[in-house]
Structures are given as C-alpha cells and as structure tokens.
Amino acid sequence: MNTSELRSIASAMVAPGKGILAADESTSTIKKRFDAIKVESSEENRRFYRELLFTAKGCEKHISGVILYDETLRQSAGDGTTFPKLLASKGIVPGIKVDTGAKDLPGFAGEKITEGLDGLRERLIEYHKLGARFAKWRAVIDVDSVESIPSDYCIAANAAALARYAALCQEQGIVPIVEPEVLMDGQHTLETCYEVTCRTLEVVFAELFRARVDLPGMILKPNMVIPGKKCLRQATTEQIAAETVRCFRHHVPAAVPGIVFLSGGQSEQEATANLSAMNALGKHPWELSFSYGRALQQSVLDAWRGKKENKEAAQRAYLHRCKLNGLARTGAYKPVMEKELVTA
C-alpha cells in the first residue's frame, strides 16, 4: 500500500471548490431515470448521455472526480478515448462503484446488508488497470422507530463490510469512498436521524480502525442529518447544517481529508443550499464537499430528453449545477443564483 499516493488522490478528490459527480447508476437505476423522460435505456443512449456529462467544457473547474459503473468504465467517447482517459485528461479522477447492491439481512425484517466482497480483490486489480483510482461502496441504514430499526447488528454488519472493502481498496492503490447512508425515507425526526447517524459513524470508524484503514487515504460519503420525508416536522436549512456539523465533529476523525455528502433524495436546490449552509458555519477539520447523483443530473436529464440537438442545453444545465455546488463549497451559494443559468 502506497499511503502517500492514496493520500494525494484523496486530497485531490476534495480540492477546494470541487466535488464528485456520482454517475454510477446501475443499468436498472438509469433505466428508471430514462423512463421518466421517455428515453430508451440502450447501451448507446447510456454512453451518449455519460459522454455529454464528461465532455461539458469547463466542468473540471468544479468536478474533481466521477464515480462510474462497470459498463461506463469500459465505454469510450465518440472519438475512441476511453472514459477513464477522457476524465483523467481533464484532471478529473475516475472512480468505480464496486458493491453489488443491498440485499435483505437474514433474520432482520426491513433491514439490508450490502454484498460484493467475494472476488473484490480481483475486481479491484482489474479496475485499477482500467484507470480507476477510487471506489465506492454504499451501506444502507433504514430508520423505523416503531420497529426499532436500525438494529445494532445491522449497523455492525454493514460497518464490518465497509471496513473490509476499504482495506482491500487501499491494498490495491485505490482510495475508498466509505458510504454509510442513513436513509431519509420514513417518518423519523431530525433528532432521530442525528442519533442514528451518530451510532452508525461511531461503529463504522471503530471498524475502520480495527481494519487498519489509513484514514487520510479515504473519503467519507454520508447522509446529511435530515428528517424523514414523511416527518410532519421538517427542518430549516440552518437546522440541518448545524445538526449535521455537530454530529460529524463528534464522530469523524480530523485525519479524514474530506466528507462528500450524498443528496439522498433531496432536490437539487435543497442539496446545494444545505451544503452551502454547512460551509458558511466556518472552518471545519475536514473539507465539506458533495458527491451528488440526481442532485447534479435531474435538470440535465430534463433538458436533454434523449435528443442530440439538446446536448448543448443539457451541458449548460450541468455546468450550472456544477458551478452552484462549487460555490456551496465556500458557503457562497444564494438561492437567487438558480436563475443565473450558464450561457457558455
């Protein structure tokens, strides 16, 4: 394990003013996105759409890395340049999703365990050869206070898997993004999300320590502390920012170079505003950044709609979101900026 190289890559992934595009939707997930805009989810349409994102002129000003799916990692732009090489040529670090999805946790109804450890070492070796320099593994932690979910076992099992994954990544020279996601579905309050997120982070970092994972050579991708979608008492942007920062200051070691938040079902505007509010609170021990999927792409899909003639309009929408999230990295985002669409 080359710790200096891992740390250098991790630092580049959370460079000031930049964040990560999560373009790692599985074939089934992107089909749902395409179905919503009435576009066939063919391999060529998926390839064209990803190329649209990756070739947007100037996106590298605010995008430090892109998480790819296995299919996408092996695809190429129209000129024959592989996507990893295309991204690297723009100074963007190529990454890869390596888990095989969340499955039912035996004996624990309503809870999930993420699978994919079998054969992971060999896959990481291949992915590194294909150009990937970081990876992502998502653990799903659901919340249901009535059913006493999450259980301690669910958190422990997912934390152990995250730690094994992270250690295997670093062994192969790949920076692990560790993603324990406390879902924002359900009726739980802001206070409950805070408590569950604290519990989860405490166990995850204990397992990472036991697995001898080099913390400066990894990135954390968590949820924000936010009420469930069905909660009758929603929170303000300021409350979400304050409680999220309080939680992470108590449970995330300063040795971790950066926290790249997932959007978790928030709208594009909500995800940007919440990130900006956190950074507006002042200097933190780690970089507070983003690793958004839908919160960077929804307006892009709406502008594109599967038509090649809409490519430039879609790229403008993408650059607009990149710019706004880049501003959120310093707390400089303002809602009025939503109307200031990129013209070039």
C-alpha positions in Angstrom: 0.0 0.0 0.0 1.4 3.3 -1.1 0.0 5.6 1.5 1.4 8.8 0.1 -0.2 8.1 -3.3 -3.5 7.3 -1.7 -3.4 10.5 0.4 -2.6 12.6 -2.7 -5.5 11.2 -4.6 -7.9 11.6 -1.7 -6.8 15.2 -1.3 -7.4 15.9 -5.0 -10.9 14.5 -4.7 -11.8 17.1 -2.1 -9.9 20.0 -3.6 -11.3 23.4 -2.7 -14.3 24.5 -4.8 -14.7 21.0 -6.3 -16.8 17.8 -5.7 -17.7 14.5 -7.2 -20.3 13.5 -9.8 -22.0 10.2 -9.0 -22.6 8.7 -12.4 -22.6 5.2 -11.2 -26.2 4.4 -11.7 -26.7 0.7 -12.4 -28.4 -0.4 -15.6 -31.7 -0.8 -13.8 -31.5 2.5 -12.0 -30.6 4.6 -15.0 -33.5 2.9 -16.8 -35.8 4.5 -14.3 -34.2 7.9 -14.9 -34.6 7.4 -18.7 -38.1 6.1 -18.4 -39.1 9.3 -16.6 -38.0 11.3 -19.7 -39.3 8.7 -22.2 -35.8 7.7 -23.4 -34.9 4.1 -24.3 -32.2 2.8 -21.9 -30.0 1.3 -24.7 -26.2 1.0 -24.2 -25.6 3.7 -26.8 -28.0 6.1 -25.2 -26.4 5.5 -21.8 -23.0 6.0 -23.4 -24.0 9.2 -25.2 -25.5 10.6 -22.0 -22.4 10.0 -19.9 -20.2 11.5 -22.7 -22.4 14.6 -22.6 -21.6 15.0 -19.0 -17.9 14.2 -19.2 -17.2 16.4 -22.1 -19.0 19.5 -20.8 -16.4 22.3 -21.3 -15.2 23.6 -18.0 -16.8 21.1 -15.7 -13.4 20.3 -14.3 -13.4 23.7 -12.6 -15.9 22.2 -10.1 -15.7 18.4 -10.6 -12.8 16.6 -9.0 -13.9 13.0 -9.6 -16.6 10.9 -11.3 -17.9 7.6 -9.9 -18.5 5.2 -12.8 -20.5 2.0 -13.2 -18.8 -1.1 -14.6 -20.3 -0.7 -18.0 -19.3 3.0 -18.1 -15.7 2.4 -17.0 -15.3 0.2 -20.1 -17.0 2.6 -22.6 -15.4 5.3 -24.8 -16.3 8.7 -26.2 -17.2 9.1 -29.8 -13.5 9.6 -30.8 -12.5 6.3 -29.2 -11.0 7.7 -26.0 -11.9 5.6 -23.0 -13.9 7.4 -20.4 -11.3 7.0 -17.7 -8.6 8.5 -20.0 -11.0 11.3 -21.0 -11.7 12.2 -17.4 -8.0 12.0 -16.4 -7.0 14.3 -19.3 -9.2 16.9 -17.7 -7.7 16.4 -14.3 -10.8 14.5 -13.1 -10.1 11.4 -11.1 -12.0 8.3 -12.4 -13.7 6.1 -9.8 -15.8 2.9 -9.8 -18.8 1.5 -7.8 -17.8 -1.9 -6.6 -20.6 -3.2 -4.3 -23.2 -5.5 -5.8 -26.2 -4.0 -4.0 -28.1 -4.1 -0.8 -29.9 -7.3 0.0 -32.3 -8.4 2.8 -30.4 -9.0 6.1 -31.3 -12.6 7.2 -33.4 -12.6 10.4 -33.9 -8.8 10.4 -37.0 -7.8 8.5 -36.8 -4.4 6.9 -33.0 -4.2 7.1 -30.3 -4.5 4.5 -26.7 -5.7 4.1 -24.6 -4.7 1.2 -22.9 -7.6 -0.7 -19.9 -7.8 -3.1 -16.9 -8.7 -1.0 -16.5 -12.1 -2.8 -13.9 -11.6 -5.6 -13.5 -8.0 -4.8 -9.7 -8.1 -4.7 -9.5 -9.4 -8.2 -12.0 -6.9 -9.5 -10.1 -4.1 -7.9 -6.9 -5.2 -9.7 -8.8 -5.1 -13.0 -10.4 -1.8 -12.2 -7.0 -0.2 -11.4 -5.7 -1.4 -14.8 -8.7 0.2 -16.5 -7.9 3.5 -14.9 -10.0 3.7 -11.7 -8.2 5.4 -8.8 -11.0 5.4 -6.2 -14.0 3.2 -5.5 -17.4 3.5 -3.7 -19.3 1.1 -1.5 -22.8 2.0 -0.2 -24.3 0.7 3.0 -28.0 1.3 3.6 -29.3 2.0 7.1 -33.0 2.4 7.2 -34.9 4.1 10.1 -38.2 2.9 11.7 -38.6 3.8 15.3 -41.7 1.7 15.7 -39.9 -1.4 14.6 -36.7 -0.5 16.5 -34.7 -0.2 13.2 -31.8 0.1 12.7 -30.7 -2.8 14.9 -27.2 -2.8 16.4 -26.5 -5.9 14.3 -27.4 -4.2 11.0 -25.1 -1.3 11.8 -22.3 -3.7 12.9 -22.6 -6.0 9.8 -22.6 -3.1 7.4 -19.7 -1.4 9.2 -17.6 -4.6 9.0 -18.2 -4.9 5.3 -17.3 -1.3 4.7 -14.0 -1.7 6.6 -13.1 -4.9 4.7 -13.9 -3.2 1.4 -11.8 -0.1 2.4 -8.8 -2.2 3.4 -9.0 -4.1 0.1 -9.1 -0.9 -1.9 -6.1 0.6 -0.2 -4.2 -2.6 -0.7 -4.6 -2.2 -4.5 -3.8 1.6 -4.6 -7.4 2.7 -4.8 -8.9 5.3 -2.5 -12.1 4.0 -0.8 -15.2 6.2 -0.5 -16.9 4.8 2.6 -20.7 5.4 2.3 -22.9 4.6 5.3 -26.2 6.1 4.2 -28.9 6.6 6.8 -32.0 6.9 4.6 -34.3 9.9 4.6 -37.4 7.8 3.9 -39.9 7.4 6.6 -41.4 9.5 9.4 -38.4 10.0 11.7 -37.5 13.3 13.1 -34.3 15.4 12.8 -33.4 14.2 16.3 -33.8 10.6 15.4 -31.6 11.0 12.3 -29.0 12.7 14.4 -29.0 9.8 16.9 -28.9 7.0 14.2 -26.2 8.8 12.2 -24.0 9.2 15.4 -24.4 5.5 16.2 -23.6 4.5 12.7 -20.5 6.7 12.4 -19.1 5.5 15.8 -19.3 1.9 14.7 -18.0 2.5 11.2 -14.9 4.3 12.4 -14.3 1.7 15.1 -14.3 -1.0 12.3 -12.1 1.1 10.0 -9.5 1.5 12.8 -9.6 -2.3 13.5 -9.1 -3.0 9.8 -6.0 -0.7 9.8 -7.5 1.6 7.1 -5.4 4.7 6.5 -7.8 7.5 7.3 -6.0 10.2 5.3 -6.2 7.9 2.3 -10.0 7.5 2.3 -13.1 9.7 1.9 -16.4 9.6 3.8 -19.7 9.8 1.9 -22.5 10.1 4.4 -26.1 11.4 4.6 -26.8 14.8 6.0 -28.7 14.9 9.3 -32.2 15.5 8.0 -35.8 14.5 8.9 -37.5 11.7 7.1 -39.6 12.7 4.0 -42.8 11.8 5.8 -42.0 13.6 9.1 -44.6 16.2 9.9 -41.9 18.5 11.3 -39.4 19.3 8.7 -36.2 21.3 9.4 -34.8 24.5 8.1 -31.6 24.7 6.1 -29.9 26.2 9.1 -31.1 23.4 11.4 -29.9 20.7 9.0 -26.5 22.4 8.7 -26.0 22.9 12.4 -27.0 19.4 13.4 -25.0 17.7 10.6 -21.8 19.6 11.5 -22.4 18.9 15.3 -22.8 15.2 14.6 -19.7 14.9 12.4 -17.5 16.9 14.7 -18.3 14.4 17.4 -17.7 11.3 15.4 -15.4 11.8 12.3 -11.7 12.0 13.0 -9.9 15.0 11.7 -7.5 12.7 9.9 -10.2 12.1 7.2 -9.4 14.6 4.5 -12.9 15.2 3.3 -16.6 14.4 3.7 -18.6 14.3 0.4 -22.3 14.3 1.2 -24.8 12.3 -0.8 -28.0 14.1 -1.7 -30.2 11.2 -0.6 -33.4 12.2 -2.4 -33.1 16.0 -1.8 -33.9 18.3 -4.7 -31.0 19.9 -6.5 -31.7 23.2 -4.7 -32.0 21.7 -1.3 -28.8 19.7 -1.6 -26.8 22.8 -2.7 -28.4 25.1 -0.1 -27.7 22.6 2.8 -24.1 22.1 1.8 -23.5 25.9 1.5 -25.1 26.5 4.9 -22.6 24.0 6.5 -19.6 25.7 4.9 -20.9 29.1 5.9 -20.6 28.0 9.6 -16.8 28.4 9.4 -13.7 26.3 9.1 -14.1 22.6 9.7 -11.5 19.8 10.4 -12.2 18.3 7.0 -13.3 19.5 3.6 -17.1 19.5 3.3 -18.0 18.7 -0.3 -20.5 16.8 -2.4 -20.9 13.6 -4.3 -24.3 14.0 -5.9 -26.1 11.9 -8.5 -29.6 13.2 -9.1 -28.8 16.5 -7.4 -26.4 17.2 -10.3 -28.3 15.5 -13.1 -32.0 16.0 -12.8 -32.1 19.3 -14.6 -29.6 17.8 -17.2 -32.0 14.9 -18.0 -34.9 17.3 -18.2 -33.0 19.5 -20.7 -31.6 16.6 -22.7 -34.7 14.3 -23.1 -32.7 11.9 -25.3 -32.4 14.4 -28.2 -28.9 15.0 -29.7 -29.9 18.6 -30.6 -30.4 19.3 -26.9 -26.9 18.3 -26.0 -25.6 21.9 -25.5 -28.7 22.9 -23.4 -28.1 19.8 -21.2 -24.5 20.7 -20.8 -25.4 24.2 -19.8 -27.7 22.8 -17.2 -25.0 20.5 -15.9 -22.4 23.3 -15.7 -24.9 25.5 -13.9 -25.3 22.9 -11.1 -21.5 22.3 -11.0 -20.9 26.0 -10.6 -23.6 26.4 -7.8 -22.2 23.4 -5.9 -18.7 24.8 -6.3 -19.9 28.0 -4.7 -21.6 26.0 -1.9 -18.1 24.6 -1.0 -17.3 28.0 0.5 -20.8 28.9 1.7 -21.2 31.4 -1.1 -24.3 30.0 -2.7 -27.5 32.0 -2.7 -30.9 30.8 -4.0 -31.2 33.7 -6.4 -28.3 32.2 -8.3 -30.6 29.4 -9.5 -31.8 31.8 -12.2 -28.4 32.8 -13.4 -28.0 30.0 -16.0 -24.6 29.4 -17.6 -24.6 30.9 -21.0 -21.4 29.4 -22.4 
